[in-house]
Amino acid sequence: MTKAPLTAAQVAKRFQVSKSHVYIMAKKGKLPSVQFGRVIRFDGEEIVAFIRAHKTFTTGESSRHG
């Protein structure tokens, strides 16, 4: 981690989800995080790697043609 760690609020804002969702994902071990006592922080590079690893692509088959 070379840059300053991110807060849950920063991660939530970046990915347009609620802060509580970020905390839940971290607590379940689904989102990489570091905990210092009661404080949770996120490595921005690890978050980007997580998103890339979990990216899905749509085929467009469900879109309406009109």
ROSE-4610 file (N, C-alpha, C; in Angstrom, 1 decimal, always signed):
// ROSE-4610
residu = [M/M/M/T/T/T/K/K/K/A/A/A/P/P/P/L/L/L/T/T/T/A/A/A/A/A/A/Q/Q/Q/V/V/V/A/A/A/K/K/K/R/R/R/F/F/F/Q/Q/Q/V/V/V/S/S/S/K/K/K/S/S/S/H/H/H/V/V/V/Y/Y/Y/I/I/I/M/M/M/A/A/A/K/K/K/K/K/K/G/G/G/K/K/K/L/L/L/P/P/P/S/S/S/V/V/V/Q/Q/Q/F/F/F/G/G/G/R/R/R/V/V/V/I/I/I/R/R/R/F/F/F/D/D/D/G/G/G/E/E/E/E/E/E/I/I/I/V/V/V/A/A/A/F/F/F/I/I/I/R/R/R/A/A/A/H/H/H/K/K/K/T/T/T/F/F/F/T/T/T/T/T/T/G/G/G/E/E/E/S/S/S/S/S/S/R/R/R/H/H/H/G/G/G]
num = [1/1/1/2/2/2/3/3/3/4/4/4/5/5/5/6/6/6/7/7/7/8/8/8/9/9/9/10/10/10/11/11/11/12/12/12/13/13/13/14/14/14/15/15/15/16/16/16/17/17/17/18/18/18/19/19/19/20/20/20/21/21/21/22/22/22/23/23/23/24/24/24/25/25/25/26/26/26/27/27/27/28/28/28/29/29/29/30/30/30/31/31/31/32/32/32/33/33/33/34/34/34/35/35/35/36/36/36/37/37/37/38/38/38/39/39/39/40/40/40/41/41/41/42/42/42/43/43/43/44/44/44/45/45/45/46/46/46/47/47/47/48/48/48/49/49/49/50/50/50/51/51/51/52/52/52/53/53/53/54/54/54/55/55/55/56/56/56/57/57/57/58/58/58/59/59/59/60/60/60/61/61/61/62/62/62/63/63/63/64/64/64/65/65/65/66/66/66]
x = [+0.9/+0.0/+0.9/+1.0/+1.8/+1.1/-0.1/-0.9/-1.6/-2.2/-3.0/-4.1/-4.4/-5.5/-6.9/-7.9/-9.2/-10.1/-11.0/-12.1/-13.2/-14.1/-15.3/-16.1/-16.2/-17.0/-16.4/-15.1/-14.4/-14.7/-14.6/-14.8/-16.3/-17.2/-18.6/-18.9/-18.3/-18.6/-18.0/-16.8/-16.2/-17.0/-17.7/-18.4/-19.9/-20.4/-21.8/-22.6/-22.1/-22.9/-22.9/-23.7/-23.7/-22.5/-22.2/-21.1/-21.3/-22.6/-22.9/-22.6/-22.9/-22.6/-21.1/-20.3/-18.8/-18.4/-18.9/-18.6/-19.0/-20.2/-20.7/-19.8/-19.4/-18.6/-17.2/-16.7/-15.4/-15.5/-16.5/-16.7/-16.8/-17.5/-17.7/-16.4/-15.4/-14.2/-14.3/-15.3/-15.5/-14.8/-14.4/-13.8/-12.5/-11.3/-10.0/-10.0/-9.6/-9.5/-8.5/-8.1/-7.2/-7.9/-7.9/-8.6/-7.6/-7.7/-6.9/-7.8/-8.0/-8.9/-10.3/-11.0/-12.3/-12.4/-11.2/-11.1/-10.7/-11.5/-11.2/-10.8/-9.7/-9.2/-9.0/-9.0/-8.9/-7.7/-7.0/-6.0/-6.6/-6.4/-7.1/-6.7/-5.4/-5.0/-5.6/-5.8/-6.5/-8.0/-8.6/-10.0/-10.1/-9.3/-9.3/-9.1/-8.2/-7.9/-9.1/-9.8/-11.0/-12.1/-12.3/-13.3/-13.0/-11.7/-11.3/-11.6/-11.3/-11.4/-12.9/-13.8/-15.2/-16.1/-15.4/-16.1/-16.9/-18.1/-18.9/-19.3/-19.5/-19.9/-21.3/-22.1/-23.4/-23.3/-24.1/-24.1/-25.0/-25.9/-26.8/-28.0/-28.2/-29.3/-30.6/-30.5/-31.8/-32.2/-31.4/-31.8/-32.9/-33.8/-34.9/-34.5/-35.0/-34.7/-36.0/-36.0/-37.2/-37.4]
y = [-1.2/+0.0/+1.2/+1.9/+3.1/+4.4/+4.5/+5.7/+5.6/+6.7/+6.7/+5.7/+4.9/+4.0/+4.8/+4.1/+4.7/+4.3/+5.2/+4.9/+4.2/+3.6/+3.0/+4.0/+5.2/+6.3/+6.6/+6.6/+6.9/+5.7/+4.5/+3.3/+3.4/+3.6/+3.7/+4.8/+5.9/+7.0/+6.6/+6.1/+5.7/+4.7/+3.8/+2.7/+2.9/+4.0/+4.3/+3.3/+2.9/+2.0/+2.6/+2.1/+2.6/+2.2/+3.1/+2.8/+1.5/+1.2/+0.0/-1.2/-1.1/-2.2/-2.5/-1.5/-1.7/-2.4/-1.9/-2.6/-4.1/-4.3/-5.7/-6.6/-6.1/-6.9/-7.1/-6.1/-6.3/-7.3/-7.2/-8.1/-9.5/-9.8/-11.1/-11.6/-10.7/-11.1/-11.1/-10.5/-10.4/-9.2/-8.2/-7.0/-6.9/-6.8/-6.7/-5.5/-5.7/-4.6/-4.9/-3.9/-4.0/-3.4/-4.1/-3.6/-3.2/-2.0/-1.6/-1.3/-2.3/-2.1/-2.0/-0.9/-0.7/+0.0/+0.4/+1.1/+0.2/+0.4/-0.4/+0.5/+0.1/+0.9/-0.1/+0.6/-0.2/+0.3/-0.6/-0.3/-0.1/+1.1/+1.5/+0.5/+0.1/-0.8/-2.2/-2.6/-3.9/-3.8/-2.7/-2.5/-2.6/-1.9/-1.9/-3.3/-4.1/-5.5/-6.3/-6.1/-6.8/-6.6/-5.3/-5.0/-5.7/-5.6/-6.2/-7.7/-8.4/-9.8/-10.2/-9.3/-9.7/-9.0/-8.5/-7.8/-8.8/-8.5/-9.3/-8.5/-9.2/-8.6/-9.0/-8.1/-8.5/-8.7/-9.5/-9.8/-8.9/-8.2/-7.3/-8.0/-9.3/-10.1/-9.6/-9.1/-8.7/-7.3/-6.6/-5.2/-5.2/-4.2/-4.1/-3.5/-4.1/-3.6/-2.9/-1.7/-1.1/-0.2]
z = [+0.0/+0.0/+0.0/-1.1/-1.2/-1.0/-1.3/-1.0/+0.3/+0.7/+2.0/+1.8/+2.9/+2.8/+2.7/+2.1/+1.9/+3.1/+3.4/+4.3/+3.7/+4.5/+3.9/+3.1/+3.6/+3.0/+1.6/+1.5/+0.2/-0.8/-0.3/-1.2/-1.6/-0.7/-1.0/-2.1/-1.9/-2.9/-4.2/-4.3/-5.5/-6.3/-5.6/-6.3/-6.2/-5.7/-5.6/-4.9/-3.7/-2.8/-1.5/-0.6/+0.8/+1.6/+2.6/+3.4/+4.2/+4.6/+5.4/+4.5/+3.2/+2.3/+2.2/+2.2/+2.2/+3.5/+4.6/+5.9/+5.9/+5.4/+5.4/+4.5/+3.3/+2.4/+3.1/+3.8/+4.4/+5.6/+6.4/+7.5/+7.1/+5.9/+5.4/+4.7/+4.5/+3.9/+2.4/+1.8/+0.4/-0.2/+0.6/+0.1/+0.9/+0.2/+1.0/+1.9/+3.1/+4.0/+5.1/+5.9/+7.0/+8.2/+9.3/+10.5/+11.6/+12.1/+13.2/+14.4/+15.3/+16.4/+15.8/+16.0/+15.4/+14.1/+13.6/+12.4/+11.2/+10.1/+8.9/+7.8/+7.1/+6.0/+4.8/+3.6/+2.3/+1.5/+0.9/-0.1/-1.4/-2.0/-3.2/-4.4/-4.4/-5.5/-5.3/-4.1/-3.8/-4.2/-4.0/-4.3/-5.8/-6.5/-8.0/-8.5/-7.9/-8.3/-8.1/-6.9/-6.6/-7.6/-8.0/-9.0/-10.3/-10.7/-12.0/-12.0/-10.8/-10.7/-10.7/-10.3/-10.2/-11.3/-12.3/-13.3/-14.2/-14.5/-15.4/-16.6/-17.7/-18.9/-19.4/-19.9/-20.4/-21.9/-22.4/-23.8/-24.6/-23.9/-24.6/-25.1/-24.8/-25.3/-24.7/-23.5/-22.8/-23.1/-23.9/-24.2/-25.2/-25.1/-26.1/-27.4/-28.4/-29.8/-30.3/-30.6/-30.9/-32.0]
